[in-house]
Amino acid sequence: MNLLSLILVFLFSFNANTALYSADGKASYYADRMHGHRTANGERYDKTQLTAAHATLPFNTYIQVTNVRNGKKVIVRINDRMAHSRHRIIDLSRAAAQEIELIREGIASVQLHEVPDDGQPEMTTIVSEIKPTGKK
């Protein structure tokens, strides 16, 4: 092997074993007045979608959010940024907050766990196919 091959093997060995994100803290949710406003990644915020804002996670990262009080879980996609806060670690869409029963309290203790790539919901396209019957 030449030197370039050794360097490539060395670099890829670090990527293969990256740790998934995990954190404990407080979650809140977006106010209804934010519906339709642009998020940091350019999308429009839709309170009916399972999305969230995080200070540092890359866009399109999927996170499982667990409400510590009741054990309810939801998987959200990061599509917005929030300011670094020592009080909250994630802001959820209204739909995600409803899934884990966060609406009434407004803020709840949560656990966050990144969903590995192989566990992320797949964006699939359904194609309708009309097959000829052979009849005229």
Disulfide bonds with the S-S distance in Angstrom:
none
